[in-house]
Amino acid sequence: MKSGGTKFKVGMVVVVVLLVVCVAAVYVITRPAEKPPEEGGAGKPGFLEMPIQEITNALAAREGVSTENVEIQFCELASETDNDHFAAGAIVGGSKSIVIMFENSTGQITVENEYTASTANELSAMSITKRELSKWTGNKVVAGWFQSATGGYTFMYYDGYSTRFQRWLFGYGTVYIDNRSVVWSAHSV
């Protein structure tokens, strides 16, 4: 017959093993889906080159600006079934935010949403936010849709596209022009 101390030790071992199994299961279930490799990974298995220059050229032509005035903030594969459709966000001319679907084989652009800053403060807010990286996706953000708020501007931004769920990723924040800071709020899931 086992003593109380031995039963306790066996019980603790069982609890620790169950805890490790549960933690591993939670990790497997909740880990993010693997994304395509970032640009610059040519030569790696499964690498897909993002058509940054093609999107830049198409947006420049659409907007009537030079390619130097188009800043691609993010570009991601938009389809699980082909390598021809991309979701991209850009800043055009320092004053326009635009998110698009791009069909690489035809050069066709479908605009999801766009916003043009109209005041000096909105232009300043856009200048600040376009340098920010999303803490959710790691992409640069495409901010706009500014609304005056105490000490700054609230805004909506796009920061990627979920290929798996076929929808845009977006969030909200506040930009403070005086100290050039950004406070992040809610984000889509």
Rosetta constraint file for C-alpha pairs under 8 A:
AtomPair CA 2 CA 6 HARMONIC 6.04 0.50
AtomPair CA 2 CA 7 HARMONIC 6.47 0.50
AtomPair CA 3 CA 7 HARMONIC 6.38 0.50
AtomPair CA 4 CA 8 HARMONIC 6.16 0.50
AtomPair CA 5 CA 9 HARMONIC 6.30 0.50
AtomPair CA 6 CA 10 HARMONIC 6.21 0.50
AtomPair CA 7 CA 11 HARMONIC 6.01 0.50
AtomPair CA 8 CA 12 HARMONIC 6.12 0.50
AtomPair CA 9 CA 13 HARMONIC 6.23 0.50
AtomPair CA 10 CA 14 HARMONIC 6.30 0.50
AtomPair CA 11 CA 15 HARMONIC 6.23 0.50
AtomPair CA 12 CA 16 HARMONIC 6.12 0.50
AtomPair CA 13 CA 17 HARMONIC 6.13 0.50
AtomPair CA 14 CA 18 HARMONIC 6.13 0.50
AtomPair CA 15 CA 19 HARMONIC 6.06 0.50
AtomPair CA 16 CA 20 HARMONIC 6.23 0.50
AtomPair CA 17 CA 21 HARMONIC 6.26 0.50
AtomPair CA 18 CA 22 HARMONIC 6.11 0.50
AtomPair CA 19 CA 23 HARMONIC 6.16 0.50
AtomPair CA 20 CA 24 HARMONIC 6.17 0.50
AtomPair CA 21 CA 25 HARMONIC 6.14 0.50
AtomPair CA 22 CA 26 HARMONIC 6.14 0.50
AtomPair CA 23 CA 27 HARMONIC 6.20 0.50
AtomPair CA 24 CA 28 HARMONIC 6.25 0.50
AtomPair CA 25 CA 29 HARMONIC 6.16 0.50
AtomPair CA 26 CA 30 HARMONIC 5.94 0.50
AtomPair CA 27 CA 31 HARMONIC 5.64 0.50
AtomPair CA 36 CA 46 HARMONIC 7.64 0.50
AtomPair CA 36 CA 47 HARMONIC 6.80 0.50
AtomPair CA 36 CA 48 HARMONIC 7.08 0.50
AtomPair CA 36 CA 77 HARMONIC 7.81 0.50
AtomPair CA 37 CA 41 HARMONIC 6.37 0.50
AtomPair CA 37 CA 46 HARMONIC 7.88 0.50
AtomPair CA 37 CA 47 HARMONIC 5.94 0.50
AtomPair CA 37 CA 48 HARMONIC 7.34 0.50
AtomPair CA 39 CA 49 HARMONIC 6.49 0.50
AtomPair CA 39 CA 50 HARMONIC 6.79 0.50
AtomPair CA 41 CA 47 HARMONIC 6.47 0.50
AtomPair CA 42 CA 47 HARMONIC 6.09 0.50
AtomPair CA 42 CA 48 HARMONIC 7.72 0.50
AtomPair CA 42 CA 49 HARMONIC 7.26 0.50
AtomPair CA 43 CA 47 HARMONIC 6.94 0.50
AtomPair CA 48 CA 83 HARMONIC 7.86 0.50
AtomPair CA 50 CA 75 HARMONIC 6.76 0.50
AtomPair CA 50 CA 76 HARMONIC 7.22 0.50
AtomPair CA 50 CA 77 HARMONIC 7.73 0.50
AtomPair CA 51 CA 55 HARMONIC 6.19 0.50
AtomPair CA 51 CA 104 HARMONIC 7.18 0.50
AtomPair CA 52 CA 56 HARMONIC 6.05 0.50
AtomPair CA 52 CA 72 HARMONIC 7.20 0.50
AtomPair CA 52 CA 75 HARMONIC 7.27 0.50
AtomPair CA 53 CA 57 HARMONIC 6.06 0.50
AtomPair CA 54 CA 58 HARMONIC 6.16 0.50
AtomPair CA 54 CA 104 HARMONIC 7.47 0.50
AtomPair CA 54 CA 107 HARMONIC 7.37 0.50
AtomPair CA 55 CA 59 HARMONIC 6.03 0.50
AtomPair CA 55 CA 102 HARMONIC 7.03 0.50
AtomPair CA 55 CA 107 HARMONIC 7.62 0.50
AtomPair CA 56 CA 60 HARMONIC 6.02 0.50
AtomPair CA 56 CA 67 HARMONIC 6.07 0.50
AtomPair CA 56 CA 70 HARMONIC 6.08 0.50
AtomPair CA 56 CA 71 HARMONIC 7.59 0.50
AtomPair CA 56 CA 72 HARMONIC 7.00 0.50
AtomPair CA 57 CA 61 HARMONIC 6.20 0.50
AtomPair CA 57 CA 67 HARMONIC 6.05 0.50
AtomPair CA 58 CA 62 HARMONIC 6.14 0.50
AtomPair CA 58 CA 107 HARMONIC 6.57 0.50
AtomPair CA 58 CA 108 HARMONIC 7.89 0.50
AtomPair CA 58 CA 109 HARMONIC 7.51 0.50
AtomPair CA 59 CA 63 HARMONIC 5.97 0.50
AtomPair CA 59 CA 70 HARMONIC 7.20 0.50
AtomPair CA 59 CA 109 HARMONIC 7.93 0.50
AtomPair CA 60 CA 64 HARMONIC 5.72 0.50
AtomPair CA 60 CA 65 HARMONIC 4.97 0.50
AtomPair CA 60 CA 66 HARMONIC 5.63 0.50
AtomPair CA 60 CA 67 HARMONIC 5.31 0.50
AtomPair CA 60 CA 69 HARMONIC 7.47 0.50
AtomPair CA 60 CA 70 HARMONIC 6.44 0.50
AtomPair CA 61 CA 65 HARMONIC 6.63 0.50
AtomPair CA 61 CA 66 HARMONIC 7.78 0.50
AtomPair CA 63 CA 92 HARMONIC 7.86 0.50
AtomPair CA 65 CA 69 HARMONIC 6.32 0.50
AtomPair CA 65 CA 70 HARMONIC 7.86 0.50
AtomPair CA 65 CA 93 HARMONIC 7.50 0.50
AtomPair CA 66 CA 70 HARMONIC 7.40 0.50
AtomPair CA 69 CA 92 HARMONIC 5.69 0.50
AtomPair CA 69 CA 93 HARMONIC 4.76 0.50
AtomPair CA 69 CA 94 HARMONIC 7.30 0.50
AtomPair CA 70 CA 90 HARMONIC 6.71 0.50
AtomPair CA 70 CA 91 HARMONIC 5.98 0.50
AtomPair CA 70 CA 92 HARMONIC 4.65 0.50
AtomPair CA 70 CA 93 HARMONIC 6.37 0.50
AtomPair CA 71 CA 90 HARMONIC 5.38 0.50
AtomPair CA 71 CA 91 HARMONIC 5.15 0.50
AtomPair CA 71 CA 92 HARMONIC 6.35 0.50
AtomPair CA 72 CA 88 HARMONIC 7.19 0.50
AtomPair CA 72 CA 89 HARMONIC 6.01 0.50
AtomPair CA 72 CA 90 HARMONIC 4.32 0.50
AtomPair CA 72 CA 91 HARMONIC 6.60 0.50
AtomPair CA 73 CA 88 HARMONIC 7.43 0.50
AtomPair CA 73 CA 89 HARMONIC 5.44 0.50
AtomPair CA 73 CA 90 HARMONIC 5.10 0.50
AtomPair CA 73 CA 91 HARMONIC 7.14 0.50
AtomPair CA 73 CA 130 HARMONIC 7.74 0.50
AtomPair CA 73 CA 139 HARMONIC 6.99 0.50
AtomPair CA 73 CA 140 HARMONIC 5.05 0.50
AtomPair CA 73 CA 141 HARMONIC 6.28 0.50
AtomPair CA 73 CA 142 HARMONIC 6.59 0.50
AtomPair CA 74 CA 88 HARMONIC 5.45 0.50
AtomPair CA 74 CA 89 HARMONIC 5.39 0.50
AtomPair CA 74 CA 90 HARMONIC 7.17 0.50
AtomPair CA 74 CA 139 HARMONIC 5.89 0.50
AtomPair CA 74 CA 140 HARMONIC 6.24 0.50
AtomPair CA 74 CA 141 HARMONIC 7.60 0.50
AtomPair CA 74 CA 159 HARMONIC 7.14 0.50
AtomPair CA 74 CA 160 HARMONIC 6.66 0.50
AtomPair CA 75 CA 86 HARMONIC 6.62 0.50
AtomPair CA 75 CA 87 HARMONIC 5.66 0.50
AtomPair CA 75 CA 88 HARMONIC 4.25 0.50
AtomPair CA 75 CA 89 HARMONIC 6.66 0.50
AtomPair CA 75 CA 160 HARMONIC 7.46 0.50
AtomPair CA 76 CA 86 HARMONIC 5.54 0.50
AtomPair CA 76 CA 87 HARMONIC 5.29 0.50
AtomPair CA 76 CA 88 HARMONIC 6.41 0.50
AtomPair CA 76 CA 160 HARMONIC 7.05 0.50
AtomPair CA 76 CA 161 HARMONIC 6.65 0.50
AtomPair CA 77 CA 83 HARMONIC 6.93 0.50
AtomPair CA 77 CA 84 HARMONIC 7.95 0.50
AtomPair CA 77 CA 85 HARMONIC 6.24 0.50
AtomPair CA 77 CA 86 HARMONIC 4.53 0.50
AtomPair CA 77 CA 87 HARMONIC 6.24 0.50
AtomPair CA 77 CA 163 HARMONIC 6.79 0.50
AtomPair CA 78 CA 85 HARMONIC 5.36 0.50
AtomPair CA 78 CA 86 HARMONIC 4.63 0.50
AtomPair CA 78 CA 87 HARMONIC 5.40 0.50
AtomPair CA 78 CA 101 HARMONIC 7.76 0.50
AtomPair CA 78 CA 161 HARMONIC 6.92 0.50
AtomPair CA 78 CA 162 HARMONIC 7.35 0.50
AtomPair CA 78 CA 163 HARMONIC 5.05 0.50
AtomPair CA 78 CA 166 HARMONIC 7.15 0.50
AtomPair CA 79 CA 83 HARMONIC 6.91 0.50
AtomPair CA 79 CA 84 HARMONIC 7.81 0.50
AtomPair CA 79 CA 85 HARMONIC 6.04 0.50
AtomPair CA 79 CA 86 HARMONIC 7.38 0.50
AtomPair CA 79 CA 163 HARMONIC 5.67 0.50
AtomPair CA 79 CA 166 HARMONIC 7.63 0.50
AtomPair CA 80 CA 163 HARMONIC 6.37 0.50
AtomPair CA 80 CA 164 HARMONIC 7.11 0.50
AtomPair CA 84 CA 103 HARMONIC 5.65 0.50
AtomPair CA 84 CA 104 HARMONIC 5.21 0.50
AtomPair CA 84 CA 105 HARMONIC 6.37 0.50
AtomPair CA 85 CA 101 HARMONIC 6.87 0.50
AtomPair CA 85 CA 102 HARMONIC 5.66 0.50
AtomPair CA 85 CA 103 HARMONIC 4.69 0.50
AtomPair CA 85 CA 104 HARMONIC 6.29 0.50
AtomPair CA 86 CA 101 HARMONIC 5.63 0.50
AtomPair CA 86 CA 102 HARMONIC 5.08 0.50
AtomPair CA 86 CA 103 HARMONIC 6.52 0.50
AtomPair CA 86 CA 104 HARMONIC 7.54 0.50
AtomPair CA 87 CA 99 HARMONIC 7.42 0.50
AtomPair CA 87 CA 100 HARMONIC 5.83 0.50
AtomPair CA 87 CA 101 HARMONIC 4.63 0.50
AtomPair CA 87 CA 102 HARMONIC 6.29 0.50
AtomPair CA 87 CA 160 HARMONIC 7.54 0.50
AtomPair CA 87 CA 161 HARMONIC 6.34 0.50
AtomPair CA 88 CA 99 HARMONIC 5.70 0.50
AtomPair CA 88 CA 100 HARMONIC 5.39 0.50
AtomPair CA 88 CA 101 HARMONIC 6.38 0.50
AtomPair CA 88 CA 102 HARMONIC 7.37 0.50
AtomPair CA 88 CA 160 HARMONIC 7.49 0.50
AtomPair CA 89 CA 97 HARMONIC 7.53 0.50
AtomPair CA 89 CA 98 HARMONIC 5.76 0.50
AtomPair CA 89 CA 99 HARMONIC 4.23 0.50
AtomPair CA 89 CA 100 HARMONIC 6.30 0.50
AtomPair CA 89 CA 141 HARMONIC 7.82 0.50
AtomPair CA 89 CA 142 HARMONIC 6.00 0.50
AtomPair CA 89 CA 158 HARMONIC 7.33 0.50
AtomPair CA 89 CA 159 HARMONIC 7.64 0.50
AtomPair CA 89 CA 160 HARMONIC 7.73 0.50
AtomPair CA 90 CA 97 HARMONIC 5.98 0.50
AtomPair CA 90 CA 98 HARMONIC 5.43 0.50
AtomPair CA 90 CA 99 HARMONIC 6.38 0.50
AtomPair CA 90 CA 142 HARMONIC 6.31 0.50
AtomPair CA 91 CA 95 HARMONIC 6.95 0.50
AtomPair CA 91 CA 96 HARMONIC 5.50 0.50
AtomPair CA 91 CA 97 HARMONIC 4.76 0.50
AtomPair CA 91 CA 98 HARMONIC 6.42 0.50
AtomPair CA 91 CA 130 HARMONIC 7.64 0.50
AtomPair CA 91 CA 142 HARMONIC 6.79 0.50
AtomPair CA 92 CA 96 HARMONIC 5.00 0.50
AtomPair CA 92 CA 97 HARMONIC 6.48 0.50
AtomPair CA 92 CA 98 HARMONIC 7.60 0.50
AtomPair CA 94 CA 123 HARMONIC 7.45 0.50
AtomPair CA 94 CA 126 HARMONIC 7.50 0.50
AtomPair CA 94 CA 127 HARMONIC 7.05 0.50
AtomPair CA 95 CA 116 HARMONIC 5.67 0.50
AtomPair CA 95 CA 117 HARMONIC 5.27 0.50
AtomPair CA 95 CA 118 HARMONIC 7.89 0.50
AtomPair CA 95 CA 123 HARMONIC 6.07 0.50
AtomPair CA 95 CA 126 HARMONIC 7.09 0.50
AtomPair CA 96 CA 114 HARMONIC 7.08 0.50
AtomPair CA 96 CA 115 HARMONIC 5.61 0.50
AtomPair CA 96 CA 116 HARMONIC 4.29 0.50
AtomPair CA 96 CA 117 HARMONIC 6.26 0.50
AtomPair CA 96 CA 144 HARMONIC 8.00 0.50
AtomPair CA 97 CA 114 HARMONIC 5.42 0.50
AtomPair CA 97 CA 115 HARMONIC 5.12 0.50
AtomPair CA 97 CA 116 HARMONIC 6.35 0.50
AtomPair CA 97 CA 142 HARMONIC 5.90 0.50
AtomPair CA 97 CA 143 HARMONIC 6.43 0.50
AtomPair CA 97 CA 144 HARMONIC 6.17 0.50
AtomPair CA 98 CA 111 HARMONIC 7.27 0.50
AtomPair CA 98 CA 112 HARMONIC 7.66 0.50
AtomPair CA 98 CA 113 HARMONIC 5.86 0.50
AtomPair CA 98 CA 114 HARMONIC 4.23 0.50
AtomPair CA 98 CA 115 HARMONIC 6.51 0.50
AtomPair CA 98 CA 142 HARMONIC 7.22 0.50
AtomPair CA 99 CA 111 HARMONIC 6.17 0.50
AtomPair CA 99 CA 112 HARMONIC 5.54 0.50
AtomPair CA 99 CA 113 HARMONIC 5.51 0.50
AtomPair CA 99 CA 114 HARMONIC 6.40 0.50
AtomPair CA 99 CA 142 HARMONIC 7.63 0.50
AtomPair CA 99 CA 158 HARMONIC 7.56 0.50
AtomPair CA 100 CA 109 HARMONIC 6.36 0.50
AtomPair CA 100 CA 110 HARMONIC 5.49 0.50
AtomPair CA 100 CA 111 HARMONIC 4.46 0.50
AtomPair CA 100 CA 112 HARMONIC 5.23 0.50
AtomPair CA 100 CA 113 HARMONIC 7.22 0.50
AtomPair CA 101 CA 109 HARMONIC 5.77 0.50
AtomPair CA 101 CA 110 HARMONIC 5.07 0.50
AtomPair CA 101 CA 111 HARMONIC 6.47 0.50
AtomPair CA 101 CA 112 HARMONIC 7.10 0.50
AtomPair CA 102 CA 107 HARMONIC 6.62 0.50
AtomPair CA 102 CA 108 HARMONIC 5.79 0.50
AtomPair CA 102 CA 109 HARMONIC 4.79 0.50
AtomPair CA 102 CA 110 HARMONIC 6.52 0.50
AtomPair CA 103 CA 107 HARMONIC 5.49 0.50
AtomPair CA 103 CA 108 HARMONIC 5.25 0.50
AtomPair CA 103 CA 109 HARMONIC 6.68 0.50
AtomPair CA 104 CA 108 HARMONIC 7.23 0.50
AtomPair CA 115 CA 144 HARMONIC 5.87 0.50
AtomPair CA 115 CA 145 HARMONIC 6.25 0.50
AtomPair CA 116 CA 144 HARMONIC 7.46 0.50
AtomPair CA 117 CA 122 HARMONIC 5.37 0.50
AtomPair CA 117 CA 123 HARMONIC 5.71 0.50
AtomPair CA 117 CA 126 HARMONIC 7.60 0.50
AtomPair CA 117 CA 144 HARMONIC 7.24 0.50
AtomPair CA 117 CA 146 HARMONIC 7.99 0.50
AtomPair CA 118 CA 122 HARMONIC 6.48 0.50
AtomPair CA 118 CA 123 HARMONIC 7.22 0.50
AtomPair CA 119 CA 123 HARMONIC 6.26 0.50
AtomPair CA 120 CA 124 HARMONIC 6.23 0.50
AtomPair CA 121 CA 125 HARMONIC 6.10 0.50
AtomPair CA 121 CA 177 HARMONIC 7.62 0.50
AtomPair CA 122 CA 126 HARMONIC 6.08 0.50
AtomPair CA 122 CA 146 HARMONIC 6.74 0.50
AtomPair CA 122 CA 153 HARMONIC 7.96 0.50
AtomPair CA 123 CA 127 HARMONIC 6.11 0.50
AtomPair CA 124 CA 128 HARMONIC 6.31 0.50
AtomPair CA 124 CA 177 HARMONIC 6.84 0.50
AtomPair CA 125 CA 129 HARMONIC 6.17 0.50
AtomPair CA 125 CA 153 HARMONIC 7.34 0.50
AtomPair CA 125 CA 175 HARMONIC 6.37 0.50
AtomPair CA 125 CA 176 HARMONIC 7.67 0.50
AtomPair CA 125 CA 177 HARMONIC 6.22 0.50
AtomPair CA 126 CA 130 HARMONIC 5.92 0.50
AtomPair CA 126 CA 143 HARMONIC 6.54 0.50
AtomPair CA 126 CA 144 HARMONIC 6.80 0.50
AtomPair CA 127 CA 131 HARMONIC 7.22 0.50
AtomPair CA 128 CA 132 HARMONIC 7.33 0.50
AtomPair CA 128 CA 175 HARMONIC 7.74 0.50
AtomPair CA 128 CA 177 HARMONIC 7.78 0.50
AtomPair CA 128 CA 180 HARMONIC 6.30 0.50
AtomPair CA 128 CA 181 HARMONIC 7.72 0.50
AtomPair CA 129 CA 141 HARMONIC 7.03 0.50
AtomPair CA 129 CA 142 HARMONIC 7.73 0.50
AtomPair CA 129 CA 143 HARMONIC 6.35 0.50
AtomPair CA 129 CA 175 HARMONIC 7.33 0.50
AtomPair CA 129 CA 182 HARMONIC 7.35 0.50
AtomPair CA 130 CA 140 HARMONIC 6.67 0.50
AtomPair CA 130 CA 141 HARMONIC 5.93 0.50
AtomPair CA 130 CA 142 HARMONIC 6.31 0.50
AtomPair CA 130 CA 143 HARMONIC 6.79 0.50
AtomPair CA 131 CA 140 HARMONIC 6.64 0.50
AtomPair CA 131 CA 141 HARMONIC 7.62 0.50
AtomPair CA 132 CA 140 HARMONIC 5.69 0.50
AtomPair CA 132 CA 141 HARMONIC 6.24 0.50
AtomPair CA 133 CA 138 HARMONIC 5.51 0.50
AtomPair CA 133 CA 139 HARMONIC 5.36 0.50
AtomPair CA 133 CA 140 HARMONIC 4.37 0.50
AtomPair CA 133 CA 141 HARMONIC 6.11 0.50
AtomPair CA 134 CA 138 HARMONIC 4.90 0.50
AtomPair CA 134 CA 139 HARMONIC 5.48 0.50
AtomPair CA 134 CA 140 HARMONIC 6.03 0.50
AtomPair CA 134 CA 141 HARMONIC 6.13 0.50
AtomPair CA 134 CA 159 HARMONIC 6.37 0.50
AtomPair CA 137 CA 159 HARMONIC 6.65 0.50
AtomPair CA 137 CA 160 HARMONIC 6.88 0.50
AtomPair CA 139 CA 159 HARMONIC 5.85 0.50
AtomPair CA 139 CA 160 HARMONIC 6.94 0.50
AtomPair CA 140 CA 159 HARMONIC 6.46 0.50
AtomPair CA 141 CA 157 HARMONIC 6.15 0.50
AtomPair CA 141 CA 158 HARMONIC 5.81 0.50
AtomPair CA 141 CA 159 HARMONIC 4.78 0.50
AtomPair CA 142 CA 157 HARMONIC 5.25 0.50
AtomPair CA 142 CA 158 HARMONIC 5.19 0.50
AtomPair CA 142 CA 159 HARMONIC 6.40 0.50
AtomPair CA 143 CA 155 HARMONIC 6.60 0.50
AtomPair CA 143 CA 156 HARMONIC 5.82 0.50
AtomPair CA 143 CA 157 HARMONIC 4.05 0.50
AtomPair CA 143 CA 158 HARMONIC 6.53 0.50
AtomPair CA 144 CA 155 HARMONIC 5.75 0.50
AtomPair CA 144 CA 156 HARMONIC 5.80 0.50
AtomPair CA 144 CA 157 HARMONIC 6.19 0.50
AtomPair CA 145 CA 155 HARMONIC 5.44 0.50
AtomPair CA 145 CA 156 HARMONIC 5.72 0.50
AtomPair CA 145 CA 157 HARMONIC 7.93 0.50
AtomPair CA 146 CA 153 HARMONIC 5.87 0.50
AtomPair CA 146 CA 154 HARMONIC 5.62 0.50
AtomPair CA 146 CA 155 HARMONIC 4.48 0.50
AtomPair CA 146 CA 156 HARMONIC 7.09 0.50
AtomPair CA 147 CA 153 HARMONIC 5.32 0.50
AtomPair CA 147 CA 154 HARMONIC 5.23 0.50
AtomPair CA 147 CA 155 HARMONIC 6.34 0.50
AtomPair CA 148 CA 152 HARMONIC 6.26 0.50
AtomPair CA 148 CA 153 HARMONIC 4.55 0.50
AtomPair CA 148 CA 154 HARMONIC 6.46 0.50
AtomPair CA 149 CA 153 HARMONIC 4.94 0.50
AtomPair CA 149 CA 154 HARMONIC 6.16 0.50
AtomPair CA 151 CA 176 HARMONIC 6.16 0.50
AtomPair CA 151 CA 177 HARMONIC 7.77 0.50
AtomPair CA 151 CA 178 HARMONIC 7.95 0.50
AtomPair CA 152 CA 174 HARMONIC 6.74 0.50
AtomPair CA 152 CA 175 HARMONIC 5.58 0.50
AtomPair CA 152 CA 176 HARMONIC 4.36 0.50
AtomPair CA 152 CA 177 HARMONIC 5.94 0.50
AtomPair CA 152 CA 178 HARMONIC 7.94 0.50
AtomPair CA 153 CA 174 HARMONIC 5.48 0.50
AtomPair CA 153 CA 175 HARMONIC 5.35 0.50
AtomPair CA 153 CA 176 HARMONIC 6.62 0.50
AtomPair CA 154 CA 172 HARMONIC 7.26 0.50
AtomPair CA 154 CA 173 HARMONIC 5.63 0.50
AtomPair CA 154 CA 174 HARMONIC 4.16 0.50
AtomPair CA 154 CA 175 HARMONIC 6.35 0.50
AtomPair CA 155 CA 172 HARMONIC 5.66 0.50
AtomPair CA 155 CA 173 HARMONIC 5.47 0.50
AtomPair CA 155 CA 174 HARMONIC 6.03 0.50
AtomPair CA 155 CA 175 HARMONIC 7.59 0.50
AtomPair CA 156 CA 170 HARMONIC 7.20 0.50
AtomPair CA 156 CA 171 HARMONIC 5.77 0.50
AtomPair CA 156 CA 172 HARMONIC 4.48 0.50
AtomPair CA 156 CA 173 HARMONIC 6.56 0.50
AtomPair CA 157 CA 170 HARMONIC 5.48 0.50
AtomPair CA 157 CA 171 HARMONIC 5.44 0.50
AtomPair CA 157 CA 172 HARMONIC 6.10 0.50
AtomPair CA 157 CA 173 HARMONIC 7.91 0.50
AtomPair CA 158 CA 168 HARMONIC 7.15 0.50
AtomPair CA 158 CA 169 HARMONIC 5.86 0.50
AtomPair CA 158 CA 170 HARMONIC 4.20 0.50
AtomPair CA 158 CA 171 HARMONIC 6.52 0.50
AtomPair CA 159 CA 168 HARMONIC 7.99 0.50
AtomPair CA 159 CA 169 HARMONIC 5.80 0.50
AtomPair CA 159 CA 170 HARMONIC 5.75 0.50
AtomPair CA 159 CA 171 HARMONIC 7.82 0.50
AtomPair CA 160 CA 168 HARMONIC 6.14 0.50
AtomPair CA 160 CA 169 HARMONIC 5.05 0.50
AtomPair CA 160 CA 170 HARMONIC 7.24 0.50
AtomPair CA 161 CA 166 HARMONIC 7.29 0.50
AtomPair CA 161 CA 167 HARMONIC 5.85 0.50
AtomPair CA 161 CA 168 HARMONIC 4.36 0.50
AtomPair CA 161 CA 169 HARMONIC 5.20 0.50
AtomPair CA 162 CA 166 HARMONIC 5.51 0.50
AtomPair CA 162 CA 167 HARMONIC 5.39 0.50
AtomPair CA 162 CA 168 HARMONIC 6.11 0.50
AtomPair CA 162 CA 169 HARMONIC 6.63 0.50
AtomPair CA 163 CA 167 HARMONIC 7.07 0.50
AtomPair CA 169 CA 187 HARMONIC 7.67 0.50
AtomPair CA 169 CA 188 HARMONIC 5.81 0.50
AtomPair CA 169 CA 189 HARMONIC 7.24 0.50
AtomPair CA 170 CA 187 HARMONIC 5.87 0.50
AtomPair CA 170 CA 188 HARMONIC 5.52 0.50
AtomPair CA 171 CA 184 HARMONIC 7.98 0.50
AtomPair CA 171 CA 185 HARMONIC 6.95 0.50
AtomPair CA 171 CA 186 HARMONIC 5.59 0.50
AtomPair CA 171 CA 187 HARMONIC 3.97 0.50
AtomPair CA 171 CA 188 HARMONIC 5.95 0.50
AtomPair CA 172 CA 184 HARMONIC 6.36 0.50
AtomPair CA 172 CA 185 HARMONIC 5.20 0.50
AtomPair CA 172 CA 186 HARMONIC 5.61 0.50
AtomPair CA 172 CA 187 HARMONIC 6.47 0.50
AtomPair CA 173 CA 182 HARMONIC 6.88 0.50
AtomPair CA 173 CA 183 HARMONIC 5.53 0.50
AtomPair CA 173 CA 184 HARMONIC 4.32 0.50
AtomPair CA 173 CA 185 HARMONIC 4.91 0.50
AtomPair CA 173 CA 186 HARMONIC 7.54 0.50
AtomPair CA 174 CA 182 HARMONIC 5.68 0.50
AtomPair CA 174 CA 183 HARMONIC 5.20 0.50
AtomPair CA 174 CA 184 HARMONIC 6.55 0.50
AtomPair CA 174 CA 185 HARMONIC 7.69 0.50
AtomPair CA 175 CA 180 HARMONIC 7.04 0.50
AtomPair CA 175 CA 181 HARMONIC 5.81 0.50
AtomPair CA 175 CA 182 HARMONIC 4.43 0.50
AtomPair CA 175 CA 183 HARMONIC 6.44 0.50
AtomPair CA 176 CA 180 HARMONIC 5.51 0.50
AtomPair CA 176 CA 181 HARMONIC 5.27 0.50
AtomPair CA 176 CA 182 HARMONIC 6.26 0.50
AtomPair CA 177 CA 181 HARMONIC 6.96 0.50
